[in-house]
Amino acid sequence: MRELGKQPARVTDIAKNFPVSLNAVSKHLMVLERAGLIQREVEGREHVCRLNAAPLQQASVWLAETQAFWEQRLDALEKHILEKRKRKR
């Protein structure tokens, strides 16, 4: 994915970087394509993939919101536990 962020690449070029078959890489790319993370264009016999970063940006926003929520909840829990310990002393 990092390489696709820099420039589009042919499936055969992508597959060269992995110790698995071209067919296995192609199947993984199809999963990414269905998820909307890459776009594939057919140019003659070559399949060229491009990164579509928009879904990753959406996931990043969701993760940041979720992280903020849980940090607040955990901070509240820590405060509650510390107060409870103080009362027991």
C-alpha positions in Angstrom: 0.0 0.0 0.0 2.8 2.4 0.8 4.2 2.1 -2.7 0.8 2.7 -4.3 0.6 5.9 -2.3 3.6 7.2 -4.2 2.5 6.1 -7.7 0.3 3.6 -9.5 1.7 0.2 -10.1 1.1 -2.8 -12.3 -0.1 -6.0 -10.5 3.0 -7.8 -11.7 5.3 -5.2 -10.2 3.4 -5.3 -6.9 3.7 -9.1 -6.8 7.5 -9.0 -7.2 7.8 -7.6 -3.7 6.1 -10.6 -2.1 7.2 -14.2 -1.6 3.8 -15.5 -2.9 2.4 -16.3 -6.3 1.0 -13.6 -8.6 -2.4 -15.3 -8.2 -2.2 -14.9 -4.4 -1.3 -11.2 -4.7 -4.1 -10.6 -7.2 -6.6 -12.2 -4.8 -5.4 -9.9 -2.0 -5.7 -6.9 -4.4 -9.2 -7.9 -5.2 -10.1 -7.7 -1.5 -8.6 -4.2 -1.3 -10.4 -3.2 -4.4 -13.8 -4.4 -3.0 -13.0 -2.5 0.2 -12.6 0.6 -2.0 -8.9 1.0 -1.0 -7.5 0.6 -4.4 -8.8 1.2 -8.0 -7.8 -1.1 -10.8 -7.6 -0.1 -14.4 -7.0 -2.5 -17.3 -4.6 -1.2 -19.9 -4.4 -3.8 -22.5 -3.1 -6.9 -20.7 -1.8 -5.0 -17.8 -3.7 -4.3 -14.6 -2.7 -1.0 -13.0 -3.6 -0.3 -9.3 -4.0 3.1 -7.7 -4.4 3.9 -4.0 -7.7 5.4 -3.0 -6.9 7.0 0.3 -10.4 8.4 1.1 -11.6 5.3 3.0 -8.4 5.4 5.0 -9.0 9.0 6.0 -12.5 8.1 7.1 -11.1 5.3 9.2 -8.5 7.6 10.7 -11.2 10.1 11.8 -13.3 7.3 13.3 -10.2 5.9 15.1 -9.4 9.4 16.5 -12.9 9.8 17.8 -13.0 6.3 19.3 -9.6 6.9 20.9 -10.8 10.2 22.5 -13.9 8.5 23.8 -12.0 5.6 25.4 -9.3 7.9 26.8 -12.1 9.9 28.6 -13.7 6.8 29.9 -10.5 5.3 31.1 -9.5 8.6 32.8 -12.9 8.7 34.5 -12.4 5.1 35.7 -8.9 5.9 37.0 -10.3 8.9 38.9 -13.1 6.8 40.4 -10.6 4.0 41.5 -8.3 6.6 43.1 -11.1 8.3 44.9 -12.4 4.9 46.2 -8.9 4.0 47.4 -8.6 7.4 49.3 -12.0 6.8 51.0 -10.8 3.4 52.2 -7.7 4.8 53.9 
